[in-house]
Amino acid sequence: MSITPQSASVRAREICNAAPIVPVLVVEDVAHAKPLAEALVAGGLPALEVTLRTPAALDVIRAMAEVPGGIVGAGTLLTPADVKAAKEAGATFGVSPGATSILLEASEAEGLPLLPGASSASEAMALLERGYDMLKFFPAEAAGGAKFLGSLASPLPQISFCPTGGVNLQNATDYLSLPNVVCAGGSWVAPSMLVKEGAWDQIEALAKEASELPR
């Protein structure tokens, strides 16, 4: 069933409101999928972005989709084929580093709510013109950081963002304190070393710390 840009943004905003941080996950081994998702959800971070950057990513999405309380999405969507594969794997939302008309059309046709990326006022305005008002700001730190993003709040008050890219525990509150930020995306809550070690209790603790960040 297809979805409108407006409905997509409503759903994306609901997902972003679930917690201050959306973990951005690069998972190499599908065996890590369920315990990783369980640890993050138990720590208070239900919305999970699994990036399509590894051969195991789609299988990881399938496994994580079975975890109660989780809201599993697919990141790094670049093509209509990515959108279709992510949806078939069980992703309930998508995230892209940027936005093209072809990608937006594919997401709408597949009924997959998309958090499209923008890093400038013009890109954000173009997405707003199409009907998207909940966007990803990427790459956040490289594109100007919290200071730049905050400067968009007055001229573009209709648009909210999820900044991702260089966001960490130290600077997350700089973003979360902005009026046009709903949540932020970050990978620090699931360090690759802890994932490889199966240190799920430590990851749950990192997730709990992130879930309690003020916004």
C-alpha positions as CSV (number, residue, x, y, z in Angstrom):
1,M,0.0,0.0,0.0
2,S,1.4,3.4,-1.0
3,I,2.0,6.3,1.4
4,T,1.9,10.0,0.9
5,P,4.9,12.2,1.8
6,Q,2.8,13.8,4.6
7,S,1.8,10.5,6.1
8,A,5.5,9.3,5.8
9,S,6.6,12.3,7.8
10,V,3.9,11.8,10.4
11,R,5.1,8.2,10.9
12,A,8.8,9.2,10.8
13,R,8.1,11.8,13.5
14,E,6.4,9.3,15.7
15,I,9.4,7.0,15.4
16,C,11.8,9.8,16.1
17,N,9.8,10.8,19.2
18,A,10.2,7.3,20.7
19,A,13.6,8.1,22.2
20,P,16.3,10.9,22.1
21,I,18.7,8.6,20.2
22,V,18.3,6.3,17.2
23,P,21.1,3.8,17.1
24,V,22.8,3.7,13.7
25,L,24.0,0.1,13.3
26,V,26.5,-1.5,11.1
27,V,26.2,-5.2,11.8
28,E,28.5,-7.8,10.2
29,D,27.2,-11.0,11.7
30,V,23.5,-11.9,11.8
31,A,24.1,-13.9,14.9
32,H,24.5,-10.6,16.7
33,A,21.2,-9.1,15.5
34,K,18.7,-10.3,18.0
35,P,20.8,-9.9,21.2
36,L,21.9,-6.5,20.0
37,A,18.4,-5.4,19.4
38,E,17.2,-6.8,22.7
39,A,19.9,-4.9,24.6
40,L,19.1,-1.6,22.9
41,V,15.4,-1.9,23.4
42,A,15.9,-2.9,27.0
43,G,18.0,0.2,27.4
44,G,15.2,2.4,26.2
45,L,16.1,2.8,22.5
46,P,13.4,1.1,20.5
47,A,14.0,2.7,17.0
48,L,16.9,1.0,15.3
49,E,18.5,2.0,12.0
50,V,20.3,-0.9,10.4
51,T,22.5,0.4,7.6
52,L,22.6,-1.5,4.4
53,R,26.4,-1.4,4.4
54,T,27.1,-5.1,5.0
55,P,26.2,-8.3,3.2
56,A,24.3,-9.4,6.3
57,A,22.2,-6.2,6.7
58,L,18.9,-7.6,5.3
59,D,19.1,-10.7,7.3
60,V,19.9,-8.6,10.4
61,I,16.7,-6.6,9.7
62,R,14.7,-9.8,9.5
63,A,16.1,-11.0,12.8
64,M,15.7,-7.7,14.6
65,A,12.1,-7.4,13.4
66,E,11.2,-10.3,15.6
67,V,12.3,-8.5,18.8
68,P,9.4,-7.3,20.9
69,G,9.3,-3.6,21.3
70,G,11.7,-2.8,18.5
71,I,11.0,-0.5,15.6
72,V,13.4,-1.6,12.9
73,G,14.4,0.5,10.0
74,A,16.9,0.4,7.1
75,G,19.5,3.1,6.6
76,T,21.6,4.1,3.7
77,L,18.8,3.6,1.2
78,L,20.0,4.7,-2.2
79,T,18.0,3.1,-4.8
80,P,14.4,1.7,-5.4
81,A,15.9,-1.8,-5.1
82,D,17.2,-0.9,-1.7
83,V,13.7,0.3,-0.7
84,K,12.0,-2.9,-1.9
85,A,14.5,-5.2,-0.3
86,A,14.3,-3.4,3.0
87,K,10.6,-3.5,3.1
88,E,10.5,-7.2,2.2
89,A,13.0,-7.8,5.0
90,G,10.7,-6.3,7.5
91,A,11.9,-2.7,7.8
92,T,9.1,-0.4,9.0
93,F,10.9,2.8,8.1
94,G,13.8,3.9,5.9
95,V,16.6,6.5,6.2
96,S,18.6,8.0,3.3
97,P,21.7,10.2,3.4
98,G,20.1,12.4,0.8
99,A,17.0,12.4,-1.4
100,T,16.3,12.0,-5.1
101,S,12.9,12.0,-6.7
102,I,13.3,8.4,-7.8
103,L,14.1,7.3,-4.2
104,L,11.2,9.3,-2.8
105,E,8.8,7.9,-5.4
106,A,10.0,4.3,-4.6
107,S,9.5,4.8,-0.9
108,E,6.0,6.2,-1.4
109,A,5.0,3.4,-3.7
110,E,6.3,0.7,-1.3
111,G,4.6,2.4,1.6
112,L,7.8,2.7,3.5
113,P,8.0,5.9,5.7
114,L,11.2,7.6,4.8
115,L,13.5,10.0,6.7
116,P,15.2,11.7,3.8
117,G,18.5,13.4,4.2
118,A,19.3,17.1,3.7
119,S,22.3,19.2,4.6
120,S,21.2,22.7,3.3
121,A,18.3,25.1,3.4
122,S,17.6,24.5,-0.3
123,E,17.5,20.7,0.1
124,A,15.2,21.0,3.1
125,M,12.9,23.4,1.3
126,A,12.7,21.1,-1.7
127,L,11.7,18.2,0.5
128,L,9.2,20.4,2.4
129,E,7.7,21.4,-1.0
130,R,7.1,17.8,-1.7
131,G,5.4,17.2,1.7
132,Y,8.3,16.0,3.9
133,D,8.8,18.0,7.2
134,M,10.7,15.4,9.2
135,L,14.2,15.1,7.8
136,K,17.6,13.7,8.5
137,F,20.4,16.3,8.8
138,F,23.5,14.6,7.4
139,P,26.4,14.6,7.8
140,A,25.6,16.7,10.9
141,E,29.1,17.7,12.2
142,A,30.7,18.1,8.8
143,A,27.7,20.1,7.4
144,G,27.9,22.8,10.1
145,G,26.9,21.1,13.3
146,A,24.4,22.2,15.9
147,K,25.1,25.9,15.2
148,F,24.2,25.6,11.6
149,L,21.2,23.4,12.2
150,G,19.9,25.8,14.9
151,S,20.1,28.6,12.4
152,L,17.5,26.9,10.2
153,A,14.9,26.9,13.0
154,S,13.7,30.5,12.5
155,P,13.4,30.6,8.6
156,L,12.1,27.0,8.4
157,P,10.1,26.4,11.6
158,Q,7.9,23.8,9.8
159,I,10.8,21.3,9.5
160,S,12.2,19.0,12.2
161,F,15.4,17.1,12.0
162,C,17.2,14.0,13.2
163,P,20.9,15.0,13.0
164,T,23.3,12.1,12.2
165,G,26.9,11.9,11.4
166,G,29.5,12.8,14.1
167,V,26.9,12.9,16.8
168,N,28.2,11.4,20.1
169,L,27.5,11.4,23.8
170,Q,29.5,14.6,24.3
171,N,27.7,16.8,21.7
172,A,24.3,15.1,21.5
173,T,22.8,17.6,23.9
174,D,23.9,20.5,21.7
175,Y,21.6,19.1,19.1
176,L,18.8,17.8,21.3
177,S,18.4,21.2,22.9
178,L,17.5,22.8,19.5
179,P,13.9,23.6,18.8
180,N,14.0,21.9,15.4
181,V,15.5,18.6,16.6
182,V,13.3,15.7,17.6
183,C,16.1,13.1,18.1
184,A,19.6,12.3,16.9
185,G,21.2,9.3,15.3
186,G,24.4,7.8,16.8
187,S,26.5,4.8,16.6
188,W,28.3,5.1,19.9
189,V,25.6,3.1,21.7
190,A,26.7,0.0,19.9
191,P,30.5,0.0,19.4
192,S,31.7,-2.6,17.1
193,M,34.1,-4.0,19.6
194,L,31.4,-4.6,22.2
195,V,29.1,-6.1,19.6
196,K,31.9,-8.6,18.5
197,E,32.5,-9.4,22.2
198,G,28.8,-10.0,22.8
199,A,28.9,-7.5,25.7
200,W,25.2,-7.0,25.7
201,D,25.0,-5.7,29.3
202,Q,27.4,-2.9,28.4
203,I,25.5,-2.0,25.3
204,E,22.3,-1.9,27.3
205,A,23.9,0.4,29.8
206,L,25.1,2.7,27.0
207,A,21.5,2.7,25.6
208,K,20.1,3.6,29.0
209,E,22.5,6.5,29.3
210,A,21.5,7.7,25.8
211,S,17.8,7.2,26.5
212,E,18.0,9.6,29.4
213,L,19.5,12.5,27.5
214,P,17.4,15.6,27.9
215,R,15.6,17.1,24.9
